[in-house]
Each structure stands twice: as structure tokens, then as C-alpha cells.
Amino acid sequence: MSEVVSIRVPKELREKIKKYKIDWSREIRAFIEERIKVFELLELLDNIEKNAEKRRTRVDSVSLIRESRE
């Protein structure tokens, strides 16, 4: 199933679009898909960061180095 999405562009841009024989629907669909992937990845990273903050522990690196040397 698909839906129609329409956009309004300036007249000058429409004339330039007509000039090139490109499958604009495919180009715009690919652009939207890529942008959605970026936003989904950013959202995922944000969720990972929030979950990591909950698990973050404080460690005294000086004591760890001393223990490893002994």
C-alpha cells in the first residue's frame, strides 16, 4: 500500500525539474528513506546514551593502576 505526498515548489524550480528527464519520484523517495534512516539512527543513539548513563559507574583510575602494578 502506498500514499501520495505532494509538495509545493517555486515556479522556477518546477521549470528546472521539467528540464531533466529524471525519475523524480524515485529520487525523492530515496532521499526521504535516507533521511529517515539518519533520524532513526540518531534516535537509537540517543536511547543508547540515556541507557548508558543509568549504568555508568565511577571508578578511581589511580587505585586501579596501583592494583595492577602490585
MOJO-V333890 format. One record per backbone hydrogen bond with DSSP energy under -1.0 kcal/mol. NH is the residue of the N-H (numbers start at 1). CO is the residue of the C=O. E is the energy in kcal/mol with one decimal. If there is no record, write none. Layout:
# MOJO-V333890
nh=(NH/NH)
co=(CO/CO)
e=(E/E)
This chain:
# MOJO-V333890
nh=(14/15/16/17/18/19/22/24/27/28/29/30/31/32/33/34/35/36/37/38/39/40/41/42/43/44/45/46/47/48/49/50/51/52/53/54/55/61/64/65/66/67/68/69/70)
co=(10/11/12/13/14/15/20/22/23/24/25/26/27/28/29/30/31/32/33/34/35/36/37/38/39/40/41/42/43/44/45/46/47/48/49/50/51/59/60/61/62/63/64/65/66)
e=(-2.1/-2.0/-1.8/-2.3/-2.1/-1.2/-1.8/-1.9/-2.1/-3.0/-2.4/-2.4/-2.1/-2.6/-2.4/-2.2/-2.4/-2.5/-2.1/-2.0/-2.4/-2.7/-2.5/-2.5/-2.2/-2.4/-2.8/-2.2/-2.2/-2.6/-2.7/-2.3/-2.3/-2.4/-1.9/-1.1/-1.0/-1.0/-1.7/-2.4/-2.3/-2.4/-2.2/-1.6/-1.2)
